[in-house]
Amino acid sequence: MALVQALERHGHRILPTDTCPVETSSRLHPEPQAASATTSPGSPPWKEPR
């Protein structure tokens, strides 16, 4: 919500929609992710391998 509020304060328009759900967690400190064969050490888990 803070991101949306900051964008609105700076004049950006936000289009609310329920067609793209977002999954969130209430944890304050995420658990470390297990290593995966598709990611190299230090690379973000969302980045596609090249």
VENPEWO-V268715 format. One record per residue. N is the residue number from 0. RES is the residue in one small letter. OMEGA is omega in whole degrees, 0 to 359 (none if undefined). BURIAL is 1 if it has 16 or more other C-alpha atoms within 10 Angstrom, else 0. D_FIRST is the distance of its C-alpha to the first C-alpha in Angstrom with 2 decimals. Layout:
BEGIN
N&RES&OMEGA&BURIAL&D_FIRST / N&RES&OMEGA&BURIAL&D_FIRST
END
This chain:
BEGIN
0&m&181&0&0.00 / 1&a&179&0&3.79 / 2&l&180&0&5.38 / 3&v&180&0&5.17 / 4&q&179&0&6.13 / 5&a&178&0&8.56 / 6&l&179&0&9.91 / 7&e&179&0&10.60 / 8&r&181&0&12.25 / 9&h&172&0&14.39 / 10&g&178&0&15.57 / 11&h&177&0&14.03 / 12&r&181&0&14.01 / 13&i&178&0&11.47 / 14&l&178&0&13.33 / 15&p&179&0&11.78 / 16&t&176&0&13.97 / 17&d&181&0&14.90 / 18&t&180&0&17.37 / 19&c&184&0&15.36 / 20&p&179&0&14.06 / 21&v&178&0&11.98 / 22&e&181&0&13.41 / 23&t&179&0&11.64 / 24&s&178&0&13.58 / 25&s&179&0&13.64 / 26&r&178&0&16.02 / 27&l&181&0&15.54 / 28&h&182&0&18.20 / 29&p&176&0&18.59 / 30&e&178&0&22.19 / 31&p&180&0&24.16 / 32&q&177&0&24.66 / 33&a&178&0&28.25 / 34&a&182&0&30.09 / 35&s&179&0&30.50 / 36&a&183&0&33.34 / 37&t&179&0&31.02 / 38&t&177&0&29.36 / 39&s&180&0&31.24 / 40&p&178&0&30.69 / 41&g&180&0&28.00 / 42&s&180&0&26.39 / 43&p&183&0&22.77 / 44&p&182&0&22.85 / 45&w&184&0&21.15 / 46&k&179&0&23.79 / 47&e&176&0&26.73 / 48&p&181&0&30.11 / 49&r&none&0&32.48
END
